[in-house]
Amino acid sequence: MQLPERSERRGKRAPDRQDTCECVGLTQSQPQGHRAATVETSAAEHAARALALQKQGRRVVILSGGELTVTIRGKGRGGPNQEYALALAIALDGAPGIAALAGDTDGTDGGAGSADDPAGAVVDQTSLPRARSLGLDPAHFLSDNDSTGFFSRLGDLVETGPTWTNVNDFRAIVVDRP
C-alpha cells in the first residue's frame, strides 16, 4: 500500500518505517491437568522477556491472556491482573521505555466481587519511584495481596465498571527504546 504524500495527509501524521512495532504473543493456557500460571512467575518471565527485547533494540508489544492464579497470603484487596501489574512493576524496577496494562475484560478484577472493583492497573517507569516517594513499599503490598491499595494510592487503577462481557484477562506490555 502506498501512503499519500505528506501534503495530502492534511496535518495527520501517518505511520512511517520508524513507527513500526512488532507484536509478540504469550499465552497462559496450560494443557489439561497442568496448573495455571502464577502471577509472580508470569510477571517475572514477561519482564525478563521485555527487557531482553528492549536490549536488542526491538520495539514490541507483548500480549498475553488467560486466567492467572494468585496465592492468598495477606489480607489486602485486589485481583490477579492488579497483582500481576504490581509484580511486573517490581520485576521491571523502573526500566525506561516499558509500560503495561493488565485487566479483566468483564470490568472487575477480583477484590470484593462488586461492581465498583477495578478492572486492572497500569504501570510504567514512574510507578516504583512514585510509590517510594509516597513511602510505599511495593513488595509489602504484593505480599499482603493489596494491589488495589497500592495502585489506588498512585492513581493507576483501571476502573471501567462492569462491561457485561468476559472475553478473557488481557495483558499488554509496550516495549520502546529507553
PAZAPA-4460 file (N, C-alpha, C; in steps of 0.05 Angstrom, whole numbers, plus 32768, in hexadecimal, padded with zeros to 4 digits):
% residues 178
    n_x    n_y    n_z   ca_x   ca_y   ca_z    c_x    c_y    c_z   seq   type   mol
   8011   7FE8   8000   8000   8000   8000   8012   8019   8000     1      M     A
   800C   802C   7FEF   801B   8044   7FED   800E   805A   7FFE     2      Q     A
   801E   8066   8010   8013   807C   8020   8011   8095   8010     3      L     A
   7FFD   80A6   8015   7FFB   80BF   8006   8013   80D1   800D     4      P     A
   8019   80E3   7FFC   802E   80F7   8001   8027   8106   801B     5      E     A
   803B   8110   8028   8037   811E   8042   8023   8135   803F     6      R     A
   8025   8144   8029   8012   815B   8026   7FF5   8151   8023     7      S     A
   7FF1   8139   801B   7FD6   812E   8017   7FCA   8124   8031     8      E     A
   7FDA   8122   8046   7FD1   8116   805F   7FC1   812A   8070     9      R     A
   7FC0   8142   8068   7FB0   8157   8076   7FB7   8159   8093    10      R     A
   7FD1   815A   8099   7FDA   815E   80B4   7FDA   8145   80C5    11      G     A
   7FD0   812F   80BB   7FD0   8117   80CB   7FEB   8108   80C7    12      K     A
   7FF6   80FE   80DC   800F   80F1   80DA   800A   80D3   80D4    13      R     A
   8012   80CB   80BC   800F   80AF   80B5   8028   809F   80BF    14      A     A
   8024   8086   80C5   803A   8076   80CE   8050   8074   80B9    15      P     A
   8069   8074   80C2   807F   806F   80AF   808F   8058   80B9    16      D     A
   80A4   8051   80AB   80B4   803A   80B2   80BF   803B   80CF    17      R     A
   80C5   8052   80D9   80CF   8054   80F4   80B9   804F   8109    18      Q     A
   80A0   804F   8101   808A   804B   8113   8081   802E   8115    19      D     A
   808D   801D   8105   8084   8001   8106   808A   7FF4   8121    20      T     A
   807A   7FE2   8128   807D   7FD4   8142   8074   7FB7   813D    21      C     A
   8082   7FA4   8148   807A   7F89   8145   806A   7F80   815E    22      E     A
   805B   7F6B   815A   804B   7F61   8170   8054   7F44   8177    23      C     A
   8059   7F40   8190   8061   7F25   819A   804B   7F1B   81AC    24      V     A
   803F   7F05   81A5   8029   7EFA   81B5   8033   7EE4   81C8    25      G     A
   8029   7EE6   81E0   802F   7ED2   81F4   8014   7EC7   81FE    26      L     A
   8013   7EAE   8204   7FFA   7EA3   820E   7FFE   7E98   822A    27      T     A
   7FE9   7E99   823A   7FEA   7E8D   8254   7FDB   7E72   8255    28      Q     A
   7FD1   7E6B   823D   7FC2   7E52   823C   7FD5   7E3A   8242    29      S     A
   7FCB   7E27   8251   7FDA   7E10   8258   7FCB   7DF7   824F    30      Q     A
   7FDA   7DE2   8247   7FCD   7DC9   8240   7FBC   7DBF   8258    31      P     A
   7FA8   7DAF   8251   7F97   7DA5   8266   7FA7   7D95   827B    32      Q     A
   7FA1   7D99   8294   7FB0   7D8B   82A9   7FC7   7D9B   82B4    33      G     A
   7FCE   7DB2   82A8   7FE3   7DC2   82B2   7FD8   7DDA   82C1    34      H     A
   7FE7   7DE4   82D4   7FDE   7DFC   82E3   7FE0   7E15   82D2    35      R     A
   7FCF   7E28   82D7   7FD1   7E41   82CA   7FEA   7E50   82D2    36      A     A
   7FF2   7E63   82C2   800A   7E73   82C8   8004   7E84   82E0    37      A     A
   8018   7E87   82F1   8015   7E99   8308   801C   7EB5   8300    38      T     A
   8011   7EC8   830F   8015   7EE4   8309   8032   7EEC   830A    39      V     A
   8040   7EE6   831F   805C   7EEF   8322   806E   7EE2   830E    40      E     A
   806A   7EC8   8308   807B   7EBA   82F4   8076   7EC7   82D9    41      T     A
   805D   7ECB   82D1   8057   7ED6   82B7   8063   7EF2   82B5    42      S     A
   805F   7F03   82C9   8069   7F1E   82C8   8087   7F1F   82C6    43      A     A
   8095   7F0E   82D5   80B2   7F0D   82D3   80BC   7F04   82B8    44      A     A
   80AF   7EF0   82AD   80B6   7EE7   8292   80B0   7EFC   827D    45      E     A
   809A   7F09   827F   8093   7F1E   826B   80A5   7F36   826E    46      H     A
   80AD   7F3D   8286   80BF   7F54   828A   80DA   7F4D   827D    47      A     A
   80E4   7F34   8282   80FD   7F2C   8277   80FD   7F2C   8258    48      A     A
   80E6   7F23   824D   80E3   7F24   8230   80E3   7F40   8225    49      R     A
   80D4   7F52   8233   80D3   7F6E   822A   80EE   7F7B   822B    50      A     A
   80FD   7F76   8241   8117   7F82   8244   812B   7F78   822F    51      L     A
   8129   7F5E   8229   813B   7F52   8215   8134   7F5D   81F9    52      A     A
   811B   7F5F   81F2   8113   7F6A   81D8   811C   7F88   81D6    53      L     A
   8119   7F97   81EC   8122   7FB2   81EB   8140   7FB4   81E7    54      Q     A
   814F   7FA3   81F4   816C   7FA3   81F2   8174   7F9E   81D5    55      K     A
   8164   7F8E   81C6   8169   7F88   81AA   8161   7FA0   8198    56      Q     A
   8156   7FB5   81A4   814D   7FCC   8195   8132   7FC8   8187    57      G     A
   8123   7FB4   818F   810A   7FAF   8183   80F3   7FBE   8191    58      R     A
   80E1   7FC9   8181   80C9   7FD5   818B   80B3   7FC1   8187    59      R     A
   80A7   7FB8   819D   8093   7FA3   819B   807C   7FA8   81AE    60      V     A
   8067   7F9A   81A9   8050   7F98   81BC   804E   7F7B   81C3    61      V     A
   8051   7F75   81DC   804E   7F59   81E6   8031   7F56   81F0    62      I     A
   8023   7F44   81E4   8007   7F3F   81EB   8004   7F24   81F9    63      L     A
   7FF5   7F23   820E   7FEF   7F09   821A   7FD2   7F0A   8225    64      S     A
   7FC7   7EF3   8229   7FAC   7EF1   8233   7FA9   7ED7   8242    65      G     A
   7F93   7ED4   824E   7F8D   7EBB   825D   7F8D   7EC1   827B    66      G     A
   7F81   7EAF   8289   7F7E   7EB3   82A6   7F98   7EAC   82B4    67      E     A
   7F9F   7EBD   82C7   7FB6   7EB9   82D8   7FAD   7EB0   82F4    68      L     A
   7FBE   7EA2   8302   7FB7   7E9B   831D   7FC6   7EAC   8331    69      T     A
   7FB9   7EB2   8347   7FC5   7EC2   835C   7FC6   7EB1   8375    70      V     A
   7FDD   7EB1   8382   7FDF   7EA4   839C   7FD8   7EB9   83B1    71      T     A
   7FC2   7EB5   83C0   7FBA   7EC8   83D4   7FCB   7EC4   83ED    72      I     A
   7FD9   7ED9   83F4   7FEA   7ED8   840C   7FE3   7EEE   841F    73      R     A
   7FD7   7F03   8415   7FD1   7F1B   8425   7FB4   7F21   8428    74      G     A
   7FAE   7F39   8431   7F92   7F41   8435   7F8A   7F59   8425    75      K     A
   7F9A   7F5F   8410   7F94   7F76   8400   7F7E   7F71   83EB    76      G     A
   7F7B   7F84   83D9   7F67   7F83   83C4   7F74   7F84   83A9    77      R     A
   7F69   7F76   8396   7F73   7F77   837B   7F6E   7F5D   836C    78      G     A
   7F71   7F5E   8352   7F6C   7F46   8342   7F86   7F3D   8334    79      G     A
   7F85   7F28   8325   7F9D   7F1D   8319   7FAA   7F30   8305    80      P     A
   7F9B   7F40   82F7   7FA7   7F53   82E4   7FB5   7F6A   82F2    81      N     A
   7FA9   7F74   8307   7FB6   7F89   8316   7FD0   7F7E   8323    82      Q     A
   7FCE   7F66   832E   7FE5   7F5A   833A   7FFB   7F55   8326    83      E     A
   7FF3   7F4C   830E   8007   7F48   82F8   8015   7F63   82F2    84      Y     A
   8005   7F78   82F0   8010   7F93   82EA   8024   7F9B   8300    85      A     A
   801E   7F96   8319   8030   7F9D   832E   8049   7F8C   832D    86      L     A
   8047   7F72   8329   805E   7F61   8327   806F   7F68   830F    87      A     A
   8062   7F70   82F9   8070   7F79   82E1   8080   7F93   82E6    88      L     A
   8073   7FA6   82F4   8081   7FBF   82FA   809A   7FB9   830B    89      A     A
   8097   7FA7   831E   80AE   7FA1   832F   80C4   7F94   831F    90      I     A
   80BD   7F81   830D   80D0   7F73   82FC   80DE   7F86   82E8    91      A     A
   80CF   7F9A   82DE   80DB   7FAD   82CB   80EC   7FC2   82D9    92      L     A
   80E6   7FC7   82F2   80F6   7FD9   8303   80FA   7FF4   82F5    93      D     A
   80E5   8000   82EA   80E8   801B   82DF   80F6   801C   82C4    94      G     A
   80F8   8006   82B5   8105   8006   829B   80F9   801B   8289    95      A     A
   8108   802D   827E   80FD   8041   826C   80F3   8035   8252    96      P     A
   80DE   8040   8247   80D4   8038   822D   80C2   8020   822D    97      G     A
   80BA   8017   8245   80A8   7FFF   8246   808F   8007   8257    98      I     A
   8078   8002   824C   805F   8007   825A   804C   7FEF   8256    99      A     A
   8039   7FEB   8268   8028   7FD4   8266   800C   7FDA   8271   100      A     A
   7FF9   7FCB   8267   7FDD   7FCB   826F   7FD5   7FAE   8275   101      L     A
   7FC9   7FA9   828B   7FBE   7F8F   8291   7FA1   7F92   829C   102      A     A
   7F8F   7F84   8290   7F73   7F88   8298   7F61   7F70   8291   103      G     A
   7F4A   7F71   829C   7F36   7F5C   8297   7F21   7F68   8285   104      D     A
   7F1A   7F5B   826F   7F08   7F66   825C   7EEC   7F69   8267   105      T     A
   7EE5   7F5C   827D   7ECA   7F5F   8288   7EC8   7F79   8298   106      D     A
   7EDE   7F87   829C   7EDE   7FA0   82AA   7EE2   7F9E   82C8   107      G     A
   7EE3   7F86   82D3   7EE9   7F83   82F0   7EFD   7F6D   82F4   108      T     A
   7F13   7F74   8301   7F2A   7F62   8304   7F2C   7F5A   8322   109      D     A
   7F1D   7F46   8329   7F1F   7F3C   8345   7F15   7F50   8359   110      G     A
   7F23   7F51   836F   7F1B   7F63   8384   7F02   7F59   8393   111      G     A
   7EF0   7F6B   8398   7ED8   7F63   83A7   7EC2   7F57   8396   112      A     A
   7EC7   7F56   837C   7EB3   7F4A   836A   7E9C   7F5D   8365   113      G     A
   7EA0   7F77   836A   7E8B   7F8B   8366   7E90   7F9A   834C   114      S     A
   7E7B   7FA8   8343   7E7C   7FB7   832A   7E90   7FCE   832B   115      A     A
   7E98   7FD7   8342   7EAB   7FED   8343   7EC8   7FE3   8347   116      D     A
   7ECD   7FC9   8344   7EE9   7FBF   8345   7EF7   7FC9   832B   117      D     A
   7F11   7FCF   832E   7F20   7FD7   8316   7F22   7FC0   8302   118      P     A
   7F26   7FC8   82E8   7F2A   7FB4   82D3   7F46   7FAB   82D1   119      A     A
   7F59   7FBB   82DB   7F75   7FB5   82D9   7F86   7FCD   82E1   120      G     A
   7F9F   7FCE   82D6   7FB1   7FE3   82DC   7FC5   7FE8   82C5   121      A     A
   7FD1   7FFF   82C6   7FE6   8006   82B2   8000   800B   82C1   122      V     A
   8016   8005   82B4   8031   800B   82C0   8043   8016   82AA   123      V     A
   8056   8026   82B3   806B   8030   82A1   8084   8036   82B2   124      D     A
   8097   8043   82A6   80B1   8047   82B3   80AE   8059   82CB   125      Q     A
   8098   8067   82CE   8095   8079   82E5   8087   806C   82FD   126      T     A
   807C   8054   82F9   806B   8047   830E   807A   8043   8328   127      S     A
   8091   8036   8327   80A0   8031   8340   80AC   804B   834C   128      L     A
   80B8   805D   833C   80C1   8075   8349   80AB   8086   8356   129      P     A
   8094   8087   8349   807D   8096   8355   8074   8089   836F   130      R     A
   8073   806E   836F   806B   805F   8387   807F   8065   839E   131      A     A
   8098   8063   8397   80AC   8067   83AC   80AC   8084   83B7   132      R     A
   80A6   8097   83A5   80A4   80B3   83AE   808D   80B7   83C1   133      S     A
   8079   80A5   83C0   8062   80A6   83D2   8066   8094   83EB   134      L     A
   807E   8088   83EC   8084   8077   8403   8078   805B   8401   135      G     A
   8070   8053   83E9   8064   8039   83E5   8079   8024   83DE   136      L     A
   8077   800D   83E9   8089   7FF7   83E4   807A   7FE3   83D2   137      D     A
   8080   7FE2   83B8   8072   7FD1   83A5   8072   7FB3   83AD   138      P     A
   8089   7FAA   83B7   808B   7F8E   83BF   8078   7F87   83D7   139      A     A
   8075   7F9A   83E9   8062   7F96   83FF   8046   7F94   83F5   140      H     A
   803E   7FA5   83E3   8023   7FA4   83D8   801E   7F8A   83C9   141      F     A
   8033   7F80   83BA   8030   7F67   83AC   802D   7F50   83BF   142      L     A
   803D   7F4F   83D4   803C   7F39   83E7   8022   7F39   83F7   143      S     A
   8015   7F51   83F9   7FFB   7F53   8407   7FE4   7F50   83F4   144      D     A
   7FE9   7F4A   83DB   7FD4   7F48   83C7   7FC3   7F62   83C6   145      N     A
   7FD0   7F79   83C8   7FC2   7F92   83C9   7FC9   7FA4   83B0   146      D     A
   7FC7   7F98   8399   7FCD   7FA7   8381   7FB9   7FBE   837C   147      S     A
   7FA0   7FBB   8384   7F8D   7FD1   8381   7F96   7FE8   8392   148      T     A
   7F9E   7FE3   83AB   7FA7   7FF8   83BD   7FBF   8007   83B1   149      G     A
   7FD2   7FF7   83A6   7FEA   8003   839A   7FE3   8015   8382   150      F     A
   7FD4   800A   836F   7FCF   801A   8357   7FBB   8031   835B   151      F     A
   7FA9   802E   836F   7F97   8044   8374   7FA6   805C   837F   152      S     A
   7FBB   8057   838F   7FCB   806E   8399   7FDB   807B   8383   153      R     A
   7FE1   806D   836E   7FF0   8078   8358   7FDD   8084   8343   154      L     A
   7FC4   807E   8344   7FB1   8087   832F   7FB3   8077   8316   155      G     A
   7FBD   805E   8318   7FC2   804E   8300   7FB0   8036   82FD   156      D     A
   7F99   8037   830A   7F85   8022   8306   7F76   8027   82EB   157      L     A
   7F6E   8011   82DE   7F5C   8013   82C7   7F40   800D   82D2   158      V     A
   7F2F   8021   82D0   7F14   801E   82DC   7EFF   8023   82C6   159      E     A
   7EF4   800E   82BC   7EE0   8010   82A6   7EC4   800A   82AF   160      T     A
   7EC1   7FFC   82C5   7EA7   7FF2   82CC   7EA1   7FD9   82BC   161      G     A
   7E8C   7FCA   82C3   7E86   7FB2   82B5   7E82   7FB6   8297   162      P     A
   7E8D   7FA5   8286   7E8A   7FA7   8269   7E75   7F94   825F   163      T     A
   7E6C   7F81   8271   7E58   7F6D   826A   7E62   7F5A   8255   164      W     A
   7E7C   7F57   8252   7E88   7F43   8241   7EA1   7F39   824E   165      T     A
   7EA8   7F20   8249   7EC0   7F15   8256   7ECF   7F05   8241   166      N     A
   7EDE   7F14   8230   7EED   7F07   821B   7F05   7EF8   8227   167      V     A
   7F15   7F07   8237   7F2D   7EFB   8243   7F3B   7F10   8253   168      N     A
   7F4E   7F08   8263   7F61   7F1B   826F   7F73   7F23   8258   169      D     A
   7F7D   7F3C   825A   7F8D   7F47   8244   7FA4   7F56   8250   170      F     A
   7FBC   7F51   8245   7FD4   7F5F   824D   7FE3   7F68   8235   171      R     A
   7FED   7F81   8235   7FFD   7F8B   821F   8015   7F9A   822B   172      A     A
   802D   7F94   8221   8045   7FA2   822A   8050   7FAF   8211   173      I     A
   8052   7FC9   8211   805D   7FD9   81FB   807B   7FDD   8201   174      V     A
   808C   7FD4   81EF   80A9   7FD7   81F2   80B2   7FEA   81DC   175      V     A
   80BE   8000   81E5   80C9   8014   81D3   80E6   8017   81D9   176      D     A
   80F3   8028   81CB   810F   802E   81D1   8110   803E   81EB   177      R     A
   8125   803A   81FB   8126   8049   8214   812A   8067   8210   178      P     A
***
